[in-house]
Each structure stands twice: as structure tokens, then as C-alpha cells.
Amino acid sequence: MEIKYIFDNAKDLENKKVILNGWIRNHRPQKEFGFIDFSDGTCFKHLQIVYDNTLSNFLDVSKLLVGSSISVEGTLVKSSGNQEYEVKAKSIAILDSCPDDYPIQAKRHTKEFLRENAYLRPRTNMFQAVFRVRSLAAQGIHKYFGDNGYIYFNAPIITASDCEGAGEMFQVTTLDLDKVAKSGKVDYSKDFFGKLTGLTVSGQLEAETYALAFSKVYTFGPTFRAENSNTKTHMAEFWMIEPEIAFCDLFGLMDIEEEMLKYVIKYVLDNAKDEIEFLDKFVENGLKAKLEKVVNSKFVRVTHEEVIKILKESNEKFEFTPEYGEDIAKEHEKYITEHFGGPVFIYNWPKDIKAFYMKQNDDGKTVGAVDLELPGVGELIGGSQREENYDKLVNRMKELGMNVDDMYWYVNLRKYGSSIHSGFGLGFERLVMYLTGMENIRDVIPYYRTPGNCEF
């Protein structure tokens, strides 16, 4: 019987026999009785097991340490302690006793220590909460898109297309690198795919091909960036949600982003009450109120040019001076969200700092791009209306020195029944950081991949 089932049906199970399998999270043995904080991982709550010296193996049980796995048979009864119910044990079978060098003891550990023991950290309350929220957020994302008629599209992980054009792809090869090093020559025609390939940085381009057949699709899968960065918000492997929507312009895209984000946050708030309460208390005070405010707020929409004007007229002393035609820094994002008191869409960005595939506006200077900025986190979602005009897209690619022939299939979409279409990318781990209050992206993914780190 699972603990979740017991809590969900406690009234019906009161004074009845229950059998449980799980782990000791804390243990307080006394001379003639003892208390075990017991978990089986099926819900965030733990169940207290009370035993006494009538157990046939009382001495052995009283010596059990944190981490040991046990099977308990007993009766569910009302508790006289802090919890509502507890189990009065009739028998406890020792499945595996844990030694005293077990790293995860019943005390608080630093996040750095837990990263070093990442294979054990899901046993702690903090990471039980984090990864339950991560799971629920993923369920909420799939439910939102499924309920709204989107096709779930699985973008390829191995690709020859560098969507972002930044040259930060991990190369995929079966060539003998020792021979390549000795000869100083690389013949990709002899490689597995017959050409230079890498791990995907985005599923967007491939998703566009399906959006122009199904109208609405979304990807949700791993992406990779070979960026030598060790910040709290960057990893080499991370998950992305990337919808693509035909017959949708930039303003319709903002409507979808706002609706989706509010839906997912509310889904987590409704289904992770215990986890959010714990994270609010021990990770980020005010977390629940922050999330509820986003759900109930109206997102502001302002152009990039207007943002720069606001920043310049603010009389704030920024480390990086805001300039028209240039990107904005983290400090600018922070000021803008505080200025408007909530989430802000910044749209119509300078063409020269954005990707080749974005819709070119009539002013010749900007593109139909949009970033969603959230208080305390900065940019969470980046999207754009895609350039649907064949000639404009080809000319832009040539301006940037791109090989149009290599992207023939993408360009041809603008010849064969082209339409207005838009899409966005949402970094899943950054969303989970926002939902949990965790400050380091390494703490919201089961096993993080960063420069110099590929353990476990």
C-alpha cells in the first residue's frame, strides 16, 4: 500500500491493517519504543511509524540508520503528535540496513554538497519538492497544448542545422579522432552521416515544417549548447518547449505565451500544494504569493524602443548604458519589470541583434521578436513571428553569409503554401527555477551537464 493512497483514504483506513514498503528518513529510537519518519516517495508527506519492544526484532530495528529500507505491517491510527495519522507497527522487516557513512543524513545539507552527491539528493525533502514540481510542470505543459489542439512533435536530436547560427553545437562523429589529429584533415564524406552534424540547439526549424501542415505543433525535448559558461542559468544540456503556430502573428503569439504560462503556474499551484508550501518556507519566502500574482496579472506589452526610452529617462546609474539598437542587460530587465510591477512583453527588437528567421518589419530596422520578462528572473520566453516571405528570408540569409542551399528545405516552406506563422522557446529549467525559487539551474535538473562536468 502506498503512502499517497493512505493519506487520500485515511478516514476509511483508520484502525485498519496497512502494509508499507519504503525508507527511513529519520529515526528516534528510545529504550522501549521508537519513532520512524517513513517515506516511500509516492507523495511529499512522510508517515510516522511507531514501534515498541513487542516487536520480535526490536533491538535490530532500533539500530537502523537513516536510509535503510523496511517493510512495515501495522494499523493506521489517529496520532497524538503533530501529524494527523501514524502507523502502529505490528512487524517491521529489514530489507536493507544503511551504514553510518551514508552521505544523506537527517539534517540540512548545502546545495553544493548535494550537487556532489546528485545521485542521492532526490532523497532529501528539498529535492523531493523540486522534482515533484518539475514533473507537474511538464504534465501541465503537455495538458495545455493537448487540450488546445496542438500536435506533439518530436524534433531530431542529431541535426545538420544550427538554428541559432552561433556555432555552439556539439559535434556528432564516428571518425577516428586520433587519425584526424595526425593527418590534420577531416573528410566528412566518410563520417556516419556523410556531412558535419551536431546535437540540436533548437527544434524550431523542424517544428515549422510540421506547423505548416498541422497548424499547431509543439516540441518538448532536450537541446544542447557547447557554450563555455559556468553561470547559474546556463547548462550544456537542457530541455526546451517550442510551439509553432500557423496563421498566428506576433500579437497572437503573446496571447498564447501569457495564457500558457498562467495555465502551467496554476496547474502547479493546484497540484503541488505541499511542495509549494515547503519551498515557500525553506527556499524562497513569498514564493506562493509571487506565483499567484503572475496568474492574476495582466502582462504589459511595450516595444524595445520604448523600453530604451524609459531606461534612458530613469536617471538610474546602470553599469551598462542602454542604447537604441542594442540588447538590454539583466539590470535593465530588472528595472523594467519593477517599473511596470509585473511581467512585461518587450517586442519589435533591432534586426541586427536577432536571428535570421524573424519577421522583418516595414521600418527596415526591427523584427517581430518578443521576449517575456518576469520579475526576479528576467527573460523567460523568447519568440517571434517568422519571416514568411521567400525573397526577404533569402536576402537576409545572404546578408549574414549563410549557405542558402544547405537550408533549401527551410527556405522552400516559403514557396509551397507559405503563411504567417509564429513560435517561441521556453527553457524548461528556467521555468522550474521560477516555480521553485531555486537560484541555480543545476538544482532543477536531475543530472546537470556543464563545462568540465559530466558525472553520473
Secondary structure as the mmCIF struct_conf table of DSSP 4:
data_model
#
loop_
_struct_conf.conf_type_id
_struct_conf.id
_struct_conf.beg_label_comp_id
_struct_conf.beg_label_asym_id
_struct_conf.beg_label_seq_id
_struct_conf.end_label_comp_id
_struct_conf.end_label_asym_id
_struct_conf.end_label_seq_id
HELX_RH_AL_P HELX_RH_AL_P1 ILE A 3 ASP A 8
TURN_TY1_P TURN_TY1_P1 ASN A 9 ASN A 9
HELX_RH_AL_P HELX_RH_AL_P2 ALA A 10 LEU A 13
TURN_TY1_P TURN_TY1_P2 GLU A 14 ASN A 15
BEND BEND1 LYS A 16 LYS A 16
STRN STRN1 LYS A 17 PRO A 29
BEND BEND2 LYS A 31 GLU A 32
STRN STRN2 PHE A 33 SER A 39
BEND BEND3 GLY A 41 PHE A 44
STRN STRN3 LEU A 47 ASP A 52
TURN_TY1_P TURN_TY1_P3 ASN A 53 THR A 54
BEND BEND4 LEU A 55 LEU A 55
TURN_TY1_P TURN_TY1_P4 SER A 56 ASN A 57
HELX_RH_AL_P HELX_RH_AL_P3 PHE A 58 SER A 62
TURN_TY1_P TURN_TY1_P5 LYS A 63 LYS A 63
TURN_TY1_P TURN_TY1_P6 VAL A 66 GLY A 67
STRN STRN4 SER A 69 LYS A 78
BEND BEND5 SER A 80 GLU A 84
STRN STRN5 TYR A 85 ASP A 96
HELX_LH_PP_P HELX_LH_PP_P1 SER A 97 PRO A 99
TURN_TY1_P TURN_TY1_P7 ASP A 100 ASP A 101
BEND BEND6 PRO A 103 PRO A 103
BEND BEND7 ALA A 106 LYS A 107
HELX_RH_AL_P HELX_RH_AL_P4 LYS A 111 GLU A 116
TURN_TY1_P TURN_TY1_P8 ASN A 117 LEU A 120
HELX_RH_3T_P HELX_RH_3T_P1 ARG A 121 ARG A 123
BEND BEND8 THR A 124 THR A 124
HELX_RH_AL_P HELX_RH_AL_P5 ASN A 125 ASP A 147
TURN_TY1_P TURN_TY1_P9 ASN A 148 GLY A 149
STRN STRN6 ILE A 151 TYR A 152
BEND BEND9 ILE A 157 ILE A 157
STRN STRN7 ILE A 158 THR A 159
BEND BEND10 ALA A 160 ALA A 160
TURN_TY1_P TURN_TY1_P10 CYS A 163 GLU A 164
BEND BEND11 ALA A 166 GLY A 167
HELX_LH_PP_P HELX_LH_PP_P2 MET A 169 PHE A 170
STRN STRN8 GLN A 171 VAL A 172
BEND BEND12 LEU A 175 LEU A 175
HELX_RH_AL_P HELX_RH_AL_P6 LEU A 177 SER A 183
HELX_RH_3T_P HELX_RH_3T_P2 TYR A 188 LYS A 190
BEND BEND13 ASP A 191 ASP A 191
TURN_TY1_P TURN_TY1_P11 PHE A 192 PHE A 193
BEND BEND14 GLY A 194 LYS A 195
STRN STRN9 THR A 197 LEU A 199
BEND BEND15 VAL A 201 VAL A 201
BEND BEND16 GLY A 203 GLY A 203
HELX_RH_AL_P HELX_RH_AL_P7 GLN A 204 PHE A 214
BEND BEND17 SER A 215 SER A 215
STRN STRN10 LYS A 216 PHE A 224
BEND BEND18 THR A 231 THR A 231
TURN_TY1_P TURN_TY1_P12 LYS A 232 THR A 233
BEND BEND19 ALA A 236 ALA A 236
STRN STRN11 GLU A 237 ALA A 246
TURN_TY1_P TURN_TY1_P13 PHE A 247 PHE A 247
HELX_RH_AL_P HELX_RH_AL_P8 LEU A 250 ASN A 271
HELX_RH_AL_P HELX_RH_AL_P9 LYS A 273 PHE A 282
TURN_TY1_P TURN_TY1_P14 VAL A 283 VAL A 283
TURN_TY1_P TURN_TY1_P15 ASN A 285 GLY A 286
HELX_RH_AL_P HELX_RH_AL_P10 LEU A 287 VAL A 295
TURN_TY1_P TURN_TY1_P16 ASN A 296 ASN A 296
BEND BEND20 SER A 297 SER A 297
STRN STRN12 VAL A 300 THR A 303
HELX_RH_AL_P HELX_RH_AL_P11 HIS A 304 LYS A 312
TURN_TY1_P TURN_TY1_P17 GLU A 313 SER A 314
BEND BEND21 GLU A 319 PHE A 320
TURN_TY1_P TURN_TY1_P18 TYR A 324 GLY A 325
BEND BEND22 GLU A 326 GLU A 326
HELX_RH_AL_P HELX_RH_AL_P12 LYS A 330 PHE A 340
TURN_TY1_P TURN_TY1_P19 GLY A 341 GLY A 341
BEND BEND23 GLY A 342 GLY A 342
STRN STRN13 VAL A 344 PRO A 350
HELX_RH_3T_P HELX_RH_3T_P3 LYS A 351 ILE A 353
BEND BEND24 LYS A 354 LYS A 354
TURN_TY1_P TURN_TY1_P20 PHE A 356 TYR A 357
STRN STRN14 MET A 358 MET A 358
HELX_LH_PP_P HELX_LH_PP_P3 LYS A 359 LYS A 359
STRN STRN15 GLN A 360 GLN A 360
HELX_LH_PP_P HELX_LH_PP_P4 ASN A 361 ASN A 361
TURN_TY1_P TURN_TY1_P21 ASP A 362 ASP A 363
BEND BEND25 GLY A 364 LYS A 365
STRN STRN16 THR A 366 LEU A 374
TURN_TY1_P TURN_TY1_P22 PRO A 375 VAL A 377
STRN STRN17 GLY A 378 GLN A 385
STRN STRN18 ARG A 386 ARG A 386
HELX_RH_AL_P HELX_RH_AL_P13 TYR A 390 GLU A 399
TURN_TY1_P TURN_TY1_P23 LEU A 400 GLY A 401
TURN_TY1_P TURN_TY1_P24 VAL A 404 VAL A 404
HELX_RH_3T_P HELX_RH_3T_P4 ASP A 405 MET A 407
HELX_RH_AL_P HELX_RH_AL_P14 TYR A 408 ASN A 412
TURN_TY1_P TURN_TY1_P25 LEU A 413 LYS A 415
BEND BEND26 TYR A 416 GLY A 417
STRN STRN19 HIS A 421 GLY A 427
HELX_RH_AL_P HELX_RH_AL_P15 PHE A 428 THR A 436
BEND BEND27 GLU A 439 GLU A 439
HELX_RH_3T_P HELX_RH_3T_P5 ILE A 441 ASP A 443
BEND BEND28 VAL A 444 TYR A 447
STRN STRN20 THR A 450 THR A 450
TURN_TY1_P TURN_TY1_P26 PRO A 451 GLY A 452
STRN STRN21 ASN A 453 ASN A 453
#
